[in-house]
Amino acid sequence: MIEFALGGWVIILPWVMLPLHESTAVTWAAVIIGSIIIVISAFPAFAEAEPKRRSEMVMINHGSRTTEALLSAAGWLSKGDDRVGVRVLPKSDWSAYFSELHKEVEGKEIKIEVIGETLGDQVLIRSSTLIGATYEPKEDALEISVKGMTHVVDRPQKISVLDENGTVCAIDVIDIGARHQLMTFA
């Protein structure tokens, strides 16, 4: 706020301190410098005013988010609900799990979102049918195929599954860039 006022003062200074017959170069320099000060001082206020994203709703452990926090923010988890559980899949089970996933979610619509610090919450697929999913250990890549496209997650680091009454509701895949690939089924 002080910098903003200082920029305004620099702009009007030539008219306050100097007679009107003085150099216009000094006046223009003051206007330009004052304007730069105002813009620079206003930048943090504009940066803080960017639209809220779901990824900003829950910040845990110095800026990192957990799967439970994301799913809770999305309305999937509620405290005290014993029917809902989140489990982390061991890497050794990824290939087998994803080769059978399409059978478990048959008839459900899938939504795929990518959530990250710098990109916010980006919806890749709003509603589609899962054709299949595979984890390729040699390439260290997870491929999720839906009607019309395949989404590839390179070098997944952690995969968590949300089960409700024994049925898969959501899968959170965290990639090498700490982005969450959140797949929800309804």
Buried (B, 14 or more C-beta within 10 A) or exposed (E): EEEBEBBBEBBEBBEEEEEEEEEEEEBEEBBEBBBEBBEEBEEEEEEEEEEEBBBBBBEEEEEEBBBBBBBBBBEBBEEEEEEBEBEEBEBEEBEEBBEEBBEEBEEBBBBBBBBBBEEBBEEBBEEBBBBBBBBEEEEBBBBBBBEEEEBEBEEBBBBBBBBBEEEBBBBBBBBEEBBBBBBBBE
